[in-house]
Amino acid sequence: MKITVIGAGYVGLVTAACFADLGNEVMCVEKVSSKLEKLCRGISPIYEPGLDEMLQKNIKEGRIHFTDKIEEGVNFSDVIFICVGTPQSESGKADLSQVEEAARQIATYMDRYKLIIEKSTVPVNTHKWVKKTVKRYAKNDIEFDVASNPEFLREGSAIYDFMNPDRIVVGVESEKAKQIFQQLYKPFTDKGYPLLITTPQAAELIKHASNSFLAMKISYINMVADLCEKVGADINEVADGMGYDKRIGRAFLNAGLGYGGSCFPKDVKAFVKIAEDNGIDFSLLKEVEKINQRRREKVIELIEDILWINKDKNIAIWGLAFKPDTDDIREAPSIDIVKSLSQTGANLRLYDPKAMDNYKQLFPESDNLKYVDDKYDAVKDADILVIITEWKEFKEADLSRVKSLMRLPIIVDGRNIYDPKSVRDLGFEYYSIGRP
Ligand SMILES: NC(=O)c1ccc[n+]([C@@H]2O[C@H](COP(=O)([O-])OP(=O)(O)OC[C@H]3O[C@@H](n4cnc5c(N)ncnc54)[C@H](O)[C@@H]3O)[C@@H](O)[C@H]2O)c1
């Protein structure tokens, strides 16, 4: 099939690359010229394992093309995925200006039937606005459908998740749209992946309800972790015991510094706002947000409790990305932590395997904030090592070497990546989350 994707970010680019890899011909429209220039050379502007290779293969085989001309994208195919950003606005509501712009652009150039698909995460009933907008701005009375097909991929394993979905959700209003989706997702349904066909409003709700639920699990386990610290239990044992229960499941029961990223924080906020706009006080989710914010403050307080005075102390930070295997730092817990620590007069040495370039835009180097290219470099003469993101290379670090490089052997492990006993046996003063 021929497919158009508008927006080459984490979702759009992965969607485009994966559909191309499945044998479709894809035109990807990206308006930022610096990104487009890279894409045309087969270089992904974002870090996502396997994405560069997939792009290069499909560019070479002529199945994926890039343009900044929306007209070219709209003419290219009858199936158009909107994958633009839906960031949080001041009020907590989703800012839908990019979606609205894409809808207007499609309307302006469409000259035959189009299936317009919201893949971006949008509030319930956004499809109605997209429909209205396309109708208003279309030059002629052309038939079109608007459908919702939310994306559930996780950054860091985006290609795997796209190709092996737990479920595919499509919200449609017409038989024609349903049939196009059935054809498009046939390679998936042939393999047994469930294709759930719903109304557009249910599909839109499924995305926000799912992300909010996962965020709730994280905040829940973090509160249990706090209790574990008080009563001398180990949160991992508790989470394992809970997780074996099929009704609960072990995923998203890892205590730590809480959630971040481009999705959970904004999606929970947006869901609270959607509920509010419909006269419902989703107080449960408001509490989820509060608990999550408190995780960051708690670790800042812990560091000060350990060091007494942060001023002039050397603090090594391992991990800046909001989670491993991505360079995405949007709403990363590290941001609040680094910001707060840098204001205390401490000297920070930051290291992340992939996110440092993005981070430098937010926190430029200064006298007391330095970036280093190696995790061992970060801990040289450090009074404390703070682990914020659970990258594999941190789990596999040579801790004896770390200890020999540090001024004081103190670790605050915000992600519980080490076994407390082994680390303490090496002579570290070790603090983790929810473990005795
Ligand atoms: N990142 C994730 O893990 C993830 C997962 C599931 C769903 N989502 C949702 O998918 C949507 C996109 O997220 P993302 O992380 O990929 O965003 P992103 O900001 O990384 O990418 C959006 C891209 O769209 C481009 N764009 C915007 N308007 C355009 C236009 N009119 N024409 C051409 N290009 C345009 C931007 O330049 C940008 O490159 C959001 O709604 C998000 O909530 C994201």
The ligand as an ORCA input file, in Angstrom:
! r2SCAN-3c Opt
* xyz 0 1
  N       7.263      9.312     21.837
  C       6.564      8.253     22.203
  O       7.070      7.318     22.796
  C       5.100      8.167     21.856
  C       4.433      6.929     21.995
  C       3.088      6.856     21.658
  C       2.418      7.982     21.241
  N       3.071      9.178     21.160
  C       2.323     10.338     20.670
  O       2.622     10.515     19.289
  C       2.675     11.913     18.969
  C       4.020     12.262     18.406
  O       4.990     12.052     19.402
  P       6.557     12.117     19.091
  O       7.250     11.789     20.353
  O       6.833     11.352     17.862
  O       6.687     13.696     18.781
  P       7.921     14.478     18.154
  O       7.805     15.863     18.661
  O       9.172     13.704     18.373
  O       7.626     14.461     16.586
  C       6.667     15.216     15.920
  C       7.254     15.637     14.574
  O       6.237     16.186     13.767
  C       6.792     17.254     13.017
  N       5.671     18.080     12.533
  C       4.765     18.770     13.256
  N       3.843     19.342     12.451
  C       4.174     19.007     11.183
  C       3.621     19.295      9.911
  N       2.510     20.029      9.788
  N       4.233     18.809      8.815
  C       5.339     18.060      8.927
  N       5.920     17.744     10.111
  C       5.338     18.211     11.219
  C       7.715     17.922     13.998
  O       8.673     18.734     13.356
  C       8.345     16.710     14.691
  O       9.502     16.269     14.040
  C       2.319     12.637     20.277
  O       0.941     12.866     20.284
  C       2.700     11.645     21.330
  O       1.966     11.816     22.516
  C       4.398      9.285     21.426
*
